[in-house]
Amino acid sequence: MSQAIRIRTRREGALVNVQILMPHPMETGMRQDENGRLVPAHHITDVVVTLGERKVFAARMSIAVSRDPLLSFRLSSARAGQALRVAWTDSQGQTRNDAAVIA
């Protein structure tokens, strides 16, 4: 299983800054291993972030995103105690879901 998604939230006035670090190899399928064989593509394809039951962020990713992607955005409607959930799916069908509580 992959490493946990790291979610950091910080309130600044009415806004909440959100940073999400998603540990993932993000292999392009174009790199060769030490024997000259191509390493199979393995990258995050979809990310969805929900606040409570409402989708607040969604992204489609490709091989152009670097290893361990870091997403950052601001929320204007987040209340203390709400659950912020992050879910991704990758090109090999693996998934990861993690959550944090807005402080």
KOLGU-4560 file (N, C-alpha, C; in nm, 3 decimals, padded with zeros to 5 digits):
<recs>
<n_xx: 00.084 n_yy: -00.118 n_zz: 00.000 ca_xx: 00.000 ca_yy: 00.000 ca_zz: 00.000 c_xx: 00.088 c_yy: 00.124 c_zz: 00.000 mol: A seq: 1 type: MET>
<n_xx: 00.042 n_yy: 00.226 n_zz: -00.060 ca_xx: 00.118 ca_yy: 00.351 ca_zz: -00.070 c_xx: 00.121 c_yy: 00.425 c_zz: 00.063 mol: A seq: 2 type: SER>
<n_xx: 00.210 n_yy: 00.523 n_zz: 00.071 ca_xx: 00.219 ca_yy: 00.606 ca_zz: 00.191 c_xx: 00.097 c_yy: 00.696 c_zz: 00.202 mol: A seq: 3 type: GLN>
<n_xx: 00.070 n_yy: 00.739 n_zz: 00.324 ca_xx: -00.046 ca_yy: 00.825 ca_zz: 00.350 c_xx: -00.031 c_yy: 00.959 c_zz: 00.280 mol: A seq: 4 type: ALA>
<n_xx: -00.143 n_yy: 01.012 n_zz: 00.235 ca_xx: -00.148 ca_yy: 01.148 ca_zz: 00.180 c_xx: -00.134 c_yy: 01.242 c_zz: 00.298 mol: A seq: 5 type: ILE>
<n_xx: -00.047 n_yy: 01.341 n_zz: 00.285 ca_xx: -00.030 ca_yy: 01.439 ca_zz: 00.392 c_xx: -00.112 c_yy: 01.563 c_zz: 00.359 mol: A seq: 6 type: ARG>
<n_xx: -00.198 n_yy: 01.600 n_zz: 00.452 ca_xx: -00.289 ca_yy: 01.712 ca_zz: 00.432 c_xx: -00.262 c_yy: 01.816 c_zz: 00.540 mol: A seq: 7 type: ILE>
<n_xx: -00.236 n_yy: 01.939 n_zz: 00.499 ca_xx: -00.213 ca_yy: 02.047 ca_zz: 00.595 c_xx: -00.313 c_yy: 02.158 c_zz: 00.565 mol: A seq: 8 type: ARG>
<n_xx: -00.380 n_yy: 02.205 n_zz: 00.668 ca_xx: -00.472 ca_yy: 02.318 ca_zz: 00.653 c_xx: -00.428 c_yy: 02.428 c_zz: 00.750 mol: A seq: 9 type: THR>
<n_xx: -00.441 n_yy: 02.552 n_zz: 00.706 ca_xx: -00.406 ca_yy: 02.666 ca_zz: 00.790 c_xx: -00.504 c_yy: 02.779 c_zz: 00.762 mol: A seq: 10 type: ARG>
<n_xx: -00.570 n_yy: 02.824 n_zz: 00.866 ca_xx: -00.668 ca_yy: 02.932 ca_zz: 00.852 c_xx: -00.597 c_yy: 03.066 c_zz: 00.848 mol: A seq: 11 type: ARG>
<n_xx: -00.640 n_yy: 03.150 n_zz: 00.753 ca_xx: -00.592 ca_yy: 03.288 ca_zz: 00.742 c_xx: -00.714 c_yy: 03.375 c_zz: 00.720 mol: A seq: 12 type: GLU>
<n_xx: -00.768 n_yy: 03.427 n_zz: 00.830 ca_xx: -00.890 ca_yy: 03.506 ca_zz: 00.822 c_xx: -01.007 c_yy: 03.418 c_zz: 00.781 mol: A seq: 13 type: GLY>
<n_xx: -01.078 n_yy: 03.459 n_zz: 00.677 ca_xx: -01.194 ca_yy: 03.383 ca_zz: 00.629 c_xx: -01.154 c_yy: 03.266 c_zz: 00.539 mol: A seq: 14 type: ALA>
<n_xx: -01.028 n_yy: 03.260 n_zz: 00.497 ca_xx: -00.981 ca_yy: 03.156 ca_zz: 00.405 c_xx: -00.906 c_yy: 03.046 c_zz: 00.479 mol: A seq: 15 type: LEU>
<n_xx: -00.908 n_yy: 02.927 n_zz: 00.420 ca_xx: -00.828 ca_yy: 02.816 ca_zz: 00.470 c_xx: -00.734 c_yy: 02.775 c_zz: 00.357 mol: A seq: 16 type: VAL>
<n_xx: -00.603 n_yy: 02.782 n_zz: 00.383 ca_xx: -00.504 ca_yy: 02.734 ca_zz: 00.287 c_xx: -00.489 c_yy: 02.584 c_zz: 00.303 mol: A seq: 17 type: ASN>
<n_xx: -00.495 n_yy: 02.513 n_zz: 00.193 ca_xx: -00.485 ca_yy: 02.367 ca_zz: 00.194 c_xx: -00.363 c_yy: 02.326 c_zz: 00.113 mol: A seq: 18 type: VAL>
<n_xx: -00.280 n_yy: 02.240 n_zz: 00.171 ca_xx: -00.167 ca_yy: 02.181 ca_zz: 00.099 c_xx: -00.179 c_yy: 02.030 c_zz: 00.112 mol: A seq: 19 type: GLN>
<n_xx: -00.163 n_yy: 01.962 n_zz: 00.000 ca_xx: -00.178 ca_yy: 01.816 ca_zz: -00.006 c_xx: -00.055 c_yy: 01.758 c_zz: -00.074 mol: A seq: 20 type: ILE>
<n_xx: 00.017 n_yy: 01.672 n_zz: -00.002 ca_xx: 00.132 ca_yy: 01.602 ca_zz: -00.057 c_xx: 00.094 c_yy: 01.457 c_zz: -00.078 mol: A seq: 21 type: LEU>
<n_xx: 00.103 n_yy: 01.411 n_zz: -00.203 ca_xx: 00.061 ca_yy: 01.275 ca_zz: -00.236 c_xx: 00.184 c_yy: 01.192 c_zz: -00.276 mol: A seq: 22 type: MET>
<n_xx: 00.241 n_yy: 01.116 n_zz: -00.182 ca_xx: 00.356 ca_yy: 01.032 ca_zz: -00.218 c_xx: 00.318 c_yy: 00.930 c_zz: -00.326 mol: A seq: 23 type: PRO>
<n_xx: 00.387 n_yy: 00.936 n_zz: -00.438 ca_xx: 00.359 ca_yy: 00.846 ca_zz: -00.551 c_xx: 00.478 c_yy: 00.853 c_zz: -00.647 mol: A seq: 24 type: HIS>
<n_xx: 00.519 n_yy: 00.740 n_zz: -00.707 ca_xx: 00.636 ca_yy: 00.741 ca_zz: -00.796 c_xx: 00.617 c_yy: 00.820 c_zz: -00.926 mol: A seq: 25 type: PRO>
<n_xx: 00.494 n_yy: 00.829 n_zz: -00.975 ca_xx: 00.464 ca_yy: 00.905 ca_zz: -01.097 c_xx: 00.557 c_yy: 00.868 c_zz: -01.213 mol: A seq: 26 type: MET>
<n_xx: 00.566 n_yy: 00.739 n_zz: -01.241 ca_xx: 00.649 ca_yy: 00.690 ca_zz: -01.353 c_xx: 00.582 c_yy: 00.722 c_zz: -01.487 mol: A seq: 27 type: GLU>
<n_xx: 00.661 n_yy: 00.772 n_zz: -01.581 ca_xx: 00.608 ca_yy: 00.814 ca_zz: -01.710 c_xx: 00.590 c_yy: 00.699 c_zz: -01.809 mol: A seq: 28 type: THR>
<n_xx: 00.663 n_yy: 00.591 n_zz: -01.789 ca_xx: 00.663 ca_yy: 00.483 ca_zz: -01.886 c_xx: 00.772 c_yy: 00.500 c_zz: -01.991 mol: A seq: 29 type: GLY>
<n_xx: 00.851 n_yy: 00.606 n_zz: -01.976 ca_xx: 00.959 ca_yy: 00.634 ca_zz: -02.073 c_xx: 01.098 c_yy: 00.614 c_zz: -02.013 mol: A seq: 30 type: MET>
<n_xx: 01.109 n_yy: 00.593 n_zz: -01.883 ca_xx: 01.239 ca_yy: 00.575 ca_zz: -01.818 c_xx: 01.282 c_yy: 00.430 c_zz: -01.830 mol: A seq: 31 type: ARG>
<n_xx: 01.411 n_yy: 00.409 n_zz: -01.847 ca_xx: 01.465 ca_yy: 00.274 ca_zz: -01.855 c_xx: 01.526 c_yy: 00.234 c_zz: -01.722 mol: A seq: 32 type: GLN>
<n_xx: 01.514 n_yy: 00.105 n_zz: -01.688 ca_xx: 01.577 ca_yy: 00.055 ca_zz: -01.567 c_xx: 01.724 c_yy: 00.025 c_zz: -01.596 mol: A seq: 33 type: ASP>
<n_xx: 01.795 n_yy: -00.030 n_zz: -01.498 ca_xx: 01.939 ca_yy: -00.055 ca_zz: -01.513 c_xx: 01.971 c_yy: -00.158 c_zz: -01.622 mol: A seq: 34 type: GLU>
<n_xx: 01.872 n_yy: -00.236 n_zz: -01.667 ca_xx: 01.891 ca_yy: -00.334 ca_zz: -01.774 c_xx: 01.844 c_yy: -00.283 c_zz: -01.910 mol: A seq: 35 type: ASN>
<n_xx: 01.803 n_yy: -00.157 n_zz: -01.917 ca_xx: 01.761 ca_yy: -00.099 ca_zz: -02.043 c_xx: 01.615 c_yy: -00.122 c_zz: -02.079 mol: A seq: 36 type: GLY>
<n_xx: 01.539 n_yy: -00.185 n_zz: -01.988 ca_xx: 01.396 ca_yy: -00.207 ca_zz: -02.013 c_xx: 01.316 c_yy: -00.088 c_zz: -01.964 mol: A seq: 37 type: ARG>
<n_xx: 01.208 n_yy: -00.059 n_zz: -02.034 ca_xx: 01.122 ca_yy: 00.052 ca_zz: -01.992 c_xx: 01.051 c_yy: 00.018 c_zz: -01.862 mol: A seq: 38 type: LEU>
<n_xx: 01.050 n_yy: 00.114 n_zz: -01.770 ca_xx: 00.974 ca_yy: 00.101 ca_zz: -01.646 c_xx: 00.829 c_yy: 00.133 c_zz: -01.681 mol: A seq: 39 type: VAL>
<n_xx: 00.735 n_yy: 00.046 n_zz: -01.647 ca_xx: 00.595 ca_yy: 00.069 ca_zz: -01.685 c_xx: 00.539 c_yy: 00.200 c_zz: -01.628 mol: A seq: 40 type: PRO>
<n_xx: 00.451 n_yy: 00.260 n_zz: -01.704 ca_xx: 00.384 ca_yy: 00.383 ca_zz: -01.657 c_xx: 00.308 c_yy: 00.353 c_zz: -01.529 mol: A seq: 41 type: ALA>
<n_xx: 00.317 n_yy: 00.444 n_zz: -01.434 ca_xx: 00.247 ca_yy: 00.431 ca_zz: -01.306 c_xx: 00.234 c_yy: 00.571 c_zz: -01.248 mol: A seq: 42 type: HIS>
<n_xx: 00.120 n_yy: 00.634 n_zz: -01.273 ca_xx: 00.101 ca_yy: 00.772 ca_zz: -01.229 c_xx: -00.044 c_yy: 00.796 c_zz: -01.186 mol: A seq: 43 type: HIS>
<n_xx: -00.062 n_yy: 00.897 n_zz: -01.102 ca_xx: -00.196 ca_yy: 00.934 ca_zz: -01.058 c_xx: -00.271 c_yy: 00.990 c_zz: -01.178 mol: A seq: 44 type: ILE>
<n_xx: -00.395 n_yy: 00.947 n_zz: -01.194 ca_xx: -00.476 ca_yy: 00.996 ca_zz: -01.306 c_xx: -00.588 c_yy: 01.089 c_zz: -01.260 mol: A seq: 45 type: THR>
<n_xx: -00.644 n_yy: 01.064 n_zz: -01.142 ca_xx: -00.756 ca_yy: 01.145 ca_zz: -01.093 c_xx: -00.740 c_yy: 01.175 c_zz: -00.945 mol: A seq: 46 type: ASP>
<n_xx: -00.770 n_yy: 01.300 n_zz: -00.908 ca_xx: -00.770 ca_yy: 01.343 ca_zz: -00.768 c_xx: -00.902 c_yy: 01.413 c_zz: -00.741 mol: A seq: 47 type: VAL>
<n_xx: -00.965 n_yy: 01.379 n_zz: -00.629 ca_xx: -01.088 ca_yy: 01.447 ca_zz: -00.587 c_xx: -01.074 c_yy: 01.484 c_zz: -00.440 mol: A seq: 48 type: VAL>
<n_xx: -01.107 n_yy: 01.609 n_zz: -00.407 ca_xx: -01.104 ca_yy: 01.657 ca_zz: -00.269 c_xx: -01.247 c_yy: 01.699 c_zz: -00.234 mol: A seq: 49 type: VAL>
<n_xx: -01.294 n_yy: 01.648 n_zz: -00.121 ca_xx: -01.428 ca_yy: 01.685 ca_zz: -00.075 c_xx: -01.419 c_yy: 01.748 c_zz: 00.064 mol: A seq: 50 type: THR>
<n_xx: -01.509 n_yy: 01.841 n_zz: 00.088 ca_xx: -01.524 ca_yy: 01.905 ca_zz: 00.218 c_xx: -01.664 c_yy: 01.869 c_zz: 00.265 mol: A seq: 51 type: LEU>
<n_xx: -01.672 n_yy: 01.783 n_zz: 00.367 ca_xx: -01.802 ca_yy: 01.727 ca_zz: 00.402 c_xx: -01.848 c_yy: 01.640 c_zz: 00.286 mol: A seq: 52 type: GLY>
<n_xx: -01.963 n_yy: 01.670 n_zz: 00.229 ca_xx: -02.015 ca_yy: 01.595 ca_zz: 00.115 c_xx: -01.997 c_yy: 01.669 c_zz: -00.018 mol: A seq: 53 type: GLU>
<n_xx: -01.935 n_yy: 01.787 n_zz: -00.015 ca_xx: -01.924 ca_yy: 01.871 ca_zz: -00.134 c_xx: -01.785 c_yy: 01.861 c_zz: -00.197 mol: A seq: 54 type: ARG>
<n_xx: -01.782 n_yy: 01.835 n_zz: -00.329 ca_xx: -01.656 ca_yy: 01.832 ca_zz: -00.402 c_xx: -01.604 c_yy: 01.975 c_zz: -00.415 mol: A seq: 55 type: LYS>
<n_xx: -01.479 n_yy: 01.999 n_zz: -00.367 ca_xx: -01.422 ca_yy: 02.134 ca_zz: -00.373 c_xx: -01.302 c_yy: 02.143 c_zz: -00.467 mol: A seq: 56 type: VAL>
<n_xx: -01.251 n_yy: 02.028 n_zz: -00.512 ca_xx: -01.136 ca_yy: 02.028 ca_zz: -00.602 c_xx: -01.134 c_yy: 01.896 c_zz: -00.675 mol: A seq: 57 type: PHE>
<n_xx: -01.105 n_yy: 01.901 n_zz: -00.805 ca_xx: -01.088 ca_yy: 01.779 ca_zz: -00.884 c_xx: -00.983 c_yy: 01.806 c_zz: -00.990 mol: A seq: 58 type: ALA>
<n_xx: -00.901 n_yy: 01.705 n_zz: -01.020 ca_xx: -00.796 ca_yy: 01.722 ca_zz: -01.121 c_xx: -00.773 c_yy: 01.592 c_zz: -01.196 mol: A seq: 59 type: ALA>
<n_xx: -00.741 n_yy: 01.604 n_zz: -01.323 ca_xx: -00.694 ca_yy: 01.493 ca_zz: -01.405 c_xx: -00.545 c_yy: 01.513 c_zz: -01.421 mol: A seq: 60 type: ARG>
<n_xx: -00.467 n_yy: 01.410 n_zz: -01.394 ca_xx: -00.321 ca_yy: 01.421 ca_zz: -01.403 c_xx: -00.269 c_yy: 01.328 c_zz: -01.512 mol: A seq: 61 type: MET>
<n_xx: -00.145 n_yy: 01.352 n_zz: -01.548 ca_xx: -00.082 ca_yy: 01.270 ca_zz: -01.651 c_xx: 00.064 c_yy: 01.247 c_zz: -01.616 mol: A seq: 62 type: SER>
<n_xx: 00.140 n_yy: 01.199 n_zz: -01.711 ca_xx: 00.282 ca_yy: 01.173 ca_zz: -01.689 c_xx: 00.363 c_yy: 01.301 c_zz: -01.675 mol: A seq: 63 type: ILE>
<n_xx: 00.305 n_yy: 01.415 n_zz: -01.703 ca_xx: 00.378 ca_yy: 01.543 ca_zz: -01.696 c_xx: 00.390 c_yy: 01.596 c_zz: -01.553 mol: A seq: 64 type: ALA>
<n_xx: 00.336 n_yy: 01.525 n_zz: -01.455 ca_xx: 00.341 ca_yy: 01.568 ca_zz: -01.315 c_xx: 00.455 c_yy: 01.494 c_zz: -01.246 mol: A seq: 65 type: VAL>
<n_xx: 00.533 n_yy: 01.568 n_zz: -01.167 ca_xx: 00.651 ca_yy: 01.510 ca_zz: -01.103 c_xx: 00.616 c_yy: 01.415 c_zz: -00.988 mol: A seq: 66 type: SER>
<n_xx: 00.715 n_yy: 01.342 n_zz: -00.946 ca_xx: 00.703 ca_yy: 01.248 ca_zz: -00.834 c_xx: 00.652 c_yy: 01.323 c_zz: -00.710 mol: A seq: 67 type: ARG>
<n_xx: 00.570 n_yy: 01.256 n_zz: -00.629 ca_xx: 00.514 ca_yy: 01.311 ca_zz: -00.505 c_xx: 00.448 c_yy: 01.447 c_zz: -00.527 mol: A seq: 68 type: ASP>
<n_xx: 00.340 n_yy: 01.452 n_zz: -00.604 ca_xx: 00.275 ca_yy: 01.580 ca_zz: -00.635 c_xx: 00.230 c_yy: 01.656 c_zz: -00.510 mol: A seq: 69 type: PRO>
<n_xx: 00.244 n_yy: 01.787 n_zz: -00.516 ca_xx: 00.199 ca_yy: 01.878 ca_zz: -00.410 c_xx: 00.092 c_yy: 01.968 c_zz: -00.469 mol: A seq: 70 type: LEU>
<n_xx: -00.028 n_yy: 01.963 n_zz: -00.411 ca_xx: -00.137 ca_yy: 02.050 ca_zz: -00.454 c_xx: -00.159 c_yy: 02.156 c_zz: -00.347 mol: A seq: 71 type: LEU>
<n_xx: -00.193 n_yy: 02.277 n_zz: -00.389 ca_xx: -00.219 ca_yy: 02.384 ca_zz: -00.295 c_xx: -00.334 c_yy: 02.469 c_zz: -00.348 mol: A seq: 72 type: SER>
<n_xx: -00.430 n_yy: 02.498 n_zz: -00.261 ca_xx: -00.543 ca_yy: 02.584 ca_zz: -00.300 c_xx: -00.604 c_yy: 02.642 c_zz: -00.173 mol: A seq: 73 type: PHE>
<n_xx: -00.698 n_yy: 02.735 n_zz: -00.191 ca_xx: -00.765 ca_yy: 02.800 ca_zz: -00.078 c_xx: -00.914 c_yy: 02.770 c_zz: -00.080 mol: A seq: 74 type: ARG>
<n_xx: -00.970 n_yy: 02.759 n_zz: 00.039 ca_xx: -01.114 ca_yy: 02.740 ca_zz: 00.054 c_xx: -01.172 c_yy: 02.860 c_zz: 00.128 mol: A seq: 75 type: LEU>
<n_xx: -01.288 n_yy: 02.904 n_zz: 00.083 ca_xx: -01.351 ca_yy: 03.018 ca_zz: 00.150 c_xx: -01.469 c_yy: 02.976 c_zz: 00.236 mol: A seq: 76 type: SER>
<n_xx: -01.513 n_yy: 02.853 n_zz: 00.226 ca_xx: -01.635 ca_yy: 02.813 ca_zz: 00.298 c_xx: -01.610 c_yy: 02.701 c_zz: 00.399 mol: A seq: 77 type: SER>
<n_xx: -01.485 n_yy: 02.685 n_zz: 00.443 ca_xx: -01.454 ca_yy: 02.576 ca_zz: 00.535 c_xx: -01.476 c_yy: 02.619 c_zz: 00.680 mol: A seq: 78 type: ALA>
<n_xx: -01.544 n_yy: 02.534 n_zz: 00.755 ca_xx: -01.567 ca_yy: 02.559 ca_zz: 00.898 c_xx: -01.481 c_yy: 02.464 c_zz: 00.981 mol: A seq: 79 type: ARG>
<n_xx: -01.441 n_yy: 02.511 n_zz: 01.097 ca_xx: -01.364 ca_yy: 02.426 ca_zz: 01.189 c_xx: -01.442 c_yy: 02.299 c_zz: 01.218 mol: A seq: 80 type: ALA>
<n_xx: -01.372 n_yy: 02.186 n_zz: 01.218 ca_xx: -01.433 ca_yy: 02.057 ca_zz: 01.247 c_xx: -01.481 c_yy: 01.980 c_zz: 01.125 mol: A seq: 81 type: GLY>
<n_xx: -01.487 n_yy: 02.045 n_zz: 01.009 ca_xx: -01.530 ca_yy: 01.974 ca_zz: 00.888 c_xx: -01.420 c_yy: 01.880 c_zz: 00.840 mol: A seq: 82 type: GLN>
<n_xx: -01.461 n_yy: 01.769 n_zz: 00.781 ca_xx: -01.366 ca_yy: 01.672 ca_zz: 00.727 c_xx: -01.330 c_yy: 01.708 c_zz: 00.584 mol: A seq: 83 type: ALA>
<n_xx: -01.200 n_yy: 01.714 n_zz: 00.557 ca_xx: -01.148 ca_yy: 01.735 ca_zz: 00.422 c_xx: -01.090 c_yy: 01.602 c_zz: 00.377 mol: A seq: 84 type: LEU>
<n_xx: -01.148 n_yy: 01.543 n_zz: 00.272 ca_xx: -01.106 ca_yy: 01.411 ca_zz: 00.225 c_xx: -01.039 c_yy: 01.422 c_zz: 00.087 mol: A seq: 85 type: ARG>
<n_xx: -00.931 n_yy: 01.346 n_zz: 00.072 ca_xx: -00.857 ca_yy: 01.343 ca_zz: -00.053 c_xx: -00.854 c_yy: 01.200 c_zz: -00.103 mol: A seq: 86 type: VAL>
<n_xx: -00.886 n_yy: 01.180 n_zz: -00.230 ca_xx: -00.883 ca_yy: 01.047 ca_zz: -00.290 c_xx: -00.815 c_yy: 01.055 c_zz: -00.426 mol: A seq: 87 type: ALA>
<n_xx: -00.727 n_yy: 00.960 n_zz: -00.454 ca_xx: -00.670 ca_yy: 00.952 ca_zz: -00.588 c_xx: -00.682 c_yy: 00.810 c_zz: -00.642 mol: A seq: 88 type: TRP>
<n_xx: -00.676 n_yy: 00.802 n_zz: -00.776 ca_xx: -00.672 ca_yy: 00.676 ca_zz: -00.849 c_xx: -00.555 c_yy: 00.687 c_zz: -00.945 mol: A seq: 89 type: THR>
<n_xx: -00.482 n_yy: 00.576 n_zz: -00.962 ca_xx: -00.369 ca_yy: 00.583 ca_zz: -01.054 c_xx: -00.389 c_yy: 00.494 c_zz: -01.177 mol: A seq: 90 type: ASP>
<n_xx: -00.292 n_yy: 00.498 n_zz: -01.265 ca_xx: -00.301 ca_yy: 00.429 ca_zz: -01.394 c_xx: -00.301 c_yy: 00.277 c_zz: -01.381 mol: A seq: 91 type: SER>
<n_xx: -00.268 n_yy: 00.225 n_zz: -01.265 ca_xx: -00.271 ca_yy: 00.080 ca_zz: -01.243 c_xx: -00.394 c_yy: 00.038 c_zz: -01.162 mol: A seq: 92 type: GLN>
<n_xx: -00.486 n_yy: 00.131 n_zz: -01.141 ca_xx: -00.609 ca_yy: 00.101 ca_zz: -01.071 c_xx: -00.599 c_yy: 00.108 c_zz: -00.919 mol: A seq: 93 type: GLY>
<n_xx: -00.483 n_yy: 00.145 n_zz: -00.867 ca_xx: -00.467 ca_yy: 00.160 ca_zz: -00.723 c_xx: -00.536 c_yy: 00.288 c_zz: -00.678 mol: A seq: 94 type: GLN>
<n_xx: -00.581 n_yy: 00.288 n_zz: -00.552 ca_xx: -00.647 ca_yy: 00.406 ca_zz: -00.497 c_xx: -00.590 c_yy: 00.435 c_zz: -00.359 mol: A seq: 95 type: THR>
<n_xx: -00.608 n_yy: 00.560 n_zz: -00.318 ca_xx: -00.570 ca_yy: 00.602 ca_zz: -00.183 c_xx: -00.669 c_yy: 00.705 c_zz: -00.137 mol: A seq: 96 type: ARG>
<n_xx: -00.713 n_yy: 00.697 n_zz: -00.011 ca_xx: -00.806 ca_yy: 00.792 ca_zz: 00.050 c_xx: -00.753 c_yy: 00.830 c_zz: 00.187 mol: A seq: 97 type: ASN>
<n_xx: -00.746 n_yy: 00.959 n_zz: 00.216 ca_xx: -00.706 ca_yy: 01.007 ca_zz: 00.348 c_xx: -00.787 c_yy: 01.130 c_zz: 00.381 mol: A seq: 98 type: ASP>
<n_xx: -00.791 n_yy: 01.164 n_zz: 00.509 ca_xx: -00.871 ca_yy: 01.278 ca_zz: 00.553 c_xx: -00.802 c_yy: 01.356 c_zz: 00.662 mol: A seq: 99 type: ALA>
<n_xx: -00.842 n_yy: 01.482 n_zz: 00.677 ca_xx: -00.796 ca_yy: 01.568 ca_zz: 00.785 c_xx: -00.916 c_yy: 01.652 c_zz: 00.829 mol: A seq: 100 type: ALA>
<n_xx: -00.907 n_yy: 01.703 n_zz: 00.951 ca_xx: -01.013 ca_yy: 01.788 ca_zz: 01.004 c_xx: -00.966 c_yy: 01.933 c_zz: 00.998 mol: A seq: 101 type: VAL>
<n_xx: -01.054 n_yy: 02.021 n_zz: 00.948 ca_xx: -01.022 ca_yy: 02.163 ca_zz: 00.942 c_xx: -01.014 c_yy: 02.217 c_zz: 01.084 mol: A seq: 102 type: ILE>
<n_xx: -00.904 n_yy: 02.281 n_zz: 01.116 ca_xx: -00.885 ca_yy: 02.338 ca_zz: 01.252 c_xx: -00.953 c_yy: 02.472 c_zz: 01.264 mol: A seq: 103 type: ALA>
</recs>
